[in-house]
Amino acid sequence: MWADEFGGRGVRVNAVRSGPVRTPGTSEMGEEALRTVARATVLDRPAVPEEIAEAVLFLVSSRASYITGAILEARGGELAFG
């Protein structure tokens, strides 16, 4: 695991696993398809990119200085996919 390999050098390794996100790419799948995927979340909507960015910003901030080897789930309470 990268966190094990790089932790001794002061490098933290984390990931953000997102659910459906409204982006130019997802607009190509069509609004109805995106809504179908989003209905599988507790929040009943796709994320906007800024919401996922906030999760990343948290992980790279000093507030997460003791977090490594983690996967932060920013999935809107995703129920059926993934």
N, C-alpha and C positions, 0 to 999 in steps of 0.2 A: 504494500500500500504506500502511496506517495507520502502520506502524512507521516508514516514511520520513517521513511527514507530521509525526508527533508526536515522533520521536526527538530532534530538536534542542531540544525543550522539556523533555527529561528524562522523557518518558512512554514506558514500555515497553509494547509490544502483543504479546501472545502468546495462544495458544489451547491447549486440551486437547481432544484427540479421543479419546473413550472407545469401548470396545467394549461388549458387553452388560453392563448393570448391574442388579442385583436392587433393584427399587424397588416402591412400591405400584402404579405404572403397569404395570410388567412382570408383576406378579402377575396382572393382568387377562388377559394373553395365555395364561396357564396354565403350569403347571410343566413339562409335556412340551415345549412350544414353546420355553420359555426354555432348557431343557437342550439342545435341538437347536441353538440358536444358540450356546450355550456350548461345545458339542463342536467348533465350528469355531475354537476358540482352543487355543493350545499349553498353556495352564494348565487347560483342560478345565472351566472354571467361569465364571460371571459374576462381575464385581466387586461389591463392596459399596460403597455411596456413600462411605464413609470413605476407601477407596482412591483414588477419583477426587479427593476433597477434598485428600488429601495431595499430589497432583500440582499442584493449583491453589495450595496453600499454598507449595510450593516455588517456583513461578513468581513469586509476589508477594513472596517473601522476599529479603533482601539476598544470599543465596547465589546468586541468579539475576540479580544486578545487571547483568551484561553480556550477558544474553540478551534479544533482541527480534526480532520478526518470525518467531518459531518456533511450530511446532505440536508439542506434546508428545503422543506416541502412548501412551496408557494403554489398550491394547487387548488385553492378555492374550496377545499373540502371535497376534492374529487371522489366520486363514489364508484363509478363503473369502469373507468378506463385506466390502463397503465400498469 
